[in-house]
Amino acid sequence: VLPLTQLLSELVAKEQAVAGVSVGDMTFDLNSGAGILSLHGLATTRQTFLNFVKALTESELLETVDYPVNNLINEKNIRFALEITLKNPKPWKRSHSLFLPF
């Protein structure tokens, strides 16, 4: 069973490990049972954004990290949106979504 605090700690560590990334908010969709995390933020450059995505994909807690191609249009000041699927969402199934502003 993966505690929510462990996931949040890992996400914060990934954000802090990549200089130039700032997460603005996260929303957990626990209704579907799929464990979908929507994450929005700002990266100083496209490469910084890609480095952050790479760091997230290396997490053993996350199944997939997807983003729309428009996250890559600008070279600087990237406002990004990510949709992350958790590897083991079953322990978190609830009847509501959780919004966490950073």
C-alpha positions in Angstrom: 0.0 0.0 0.0 1.4 3.3 -1.1 0.7 6.2 1.3 -0.3 9.5 -0.1 2.5 11.2 1.9 5.1 9.0 0.1 3.8 10.1 -3.3 3.7 13.8 -2.4 7.2 13.6 -0.9 8.5 12.0 -4.1 6.8 14.6 -6.3 8.2 17.5 -4.2 11.7 15.9 -4.4 11.5 15.6 -8.2 10.4 19.2 -8.5 13.2 20.4 -6.3 15.8 18.2 -8.1 15.1 20.0 -11.4 16.1 23.7 -11.2 13.6 26.0 -13.0 10.5 24.0 -12.4 7.6 25.2 -10.2 4.5 23.1 -9.6 1.4 25.2 -9.3 -1.3 22.7 -8.4 -2.2 19.0 -8.4 -5.5 17.3 -8.7 -6.1 13.6 -7.9 -8.9 11.9 -9.7 -9.7 9.1 -7.4 -13.2 8.5 -8.7 -12.3 6.4 -11.7 -10.1 3.9 -9.7 -7.4 4.5 -12.2 -5.4 6.9 -10.0 -5.0 9.9 -12.3 -3.0 12.9 -11.1 -3.2 16.2 -13.0 -0.2 18.4 -12.4 0.2 22.0 -13.6 3.2 24.3 -13.4 5.8 26.5 -15.0 9.3 25.6 -16.3 11.9 28.2 -17.3 12.7 26.4 -20.6 11.6 23.5 -22.8 14.6 21.5 -21.8 13.9 22.1 -18.1 10.4 20.8 -18.7 11.6 17.7 -20.5 14.1 17.1 -17.7 11.3 17.2 -15.2 9.2 14.8 -17.2 12.2 12.4 -17.4 12.7 12.6 -13.6 9.0 11.7 -13.1 9.1 8.8 -15.6 11.9 7.3 -13.5 9.7 7.1 -10.5 8.7 3.6 -9.4 5.4 5.1 -8.1 4.2 6.3 -11.5 2.9 4.3 -14.4 2.8 6.9 -17.2 3.5 10.6 -17.6 1.6 12.2 -20.5 1.4 15.8 -21.7 -0.1 17.6 -24.7 2.2 18.6 -27.5 1.5 22.3 -26.9 3.6 22.0 -23.8 6.6 22.1 -26.2 5.6 25.0 -28.4 7.5 27.7 -26.6 11.2 27.6 -25.8 10.9 29.6 -22.6 8.4 30.2 -19.8 6.6 26.9 -20.3 3.2 26.6 -18.7 2.8 22.9 -18.6 0.0 20.3 -17.8 0.8 16.7 -17.1 -1.5 13.7 -16.7 0.1 11.1 -14.5 -1.2 7.6 -13.9 -0.2 6.0 -10.6 1.1 2.4 -10.6 -1.0 1.2 -7.6 -4.0 3.4 -7.2 -6.4 0.9 -5.6 -5.6 1.8 -2.0 -6.6 5.4 -2.7 -10.0 4.8 -4.3 -12.3 7.4 -2.8 -15.5 9.1 -3.8 -14.0 12.6 -4.5 -11.1 14.4 -6.0 -8.4 16.1 -4.0 -7.0 19.5 -5.1 -3.6 20.5 -3.7 -2.3 24.0 -4.5 1.5 24.4 -4.1 
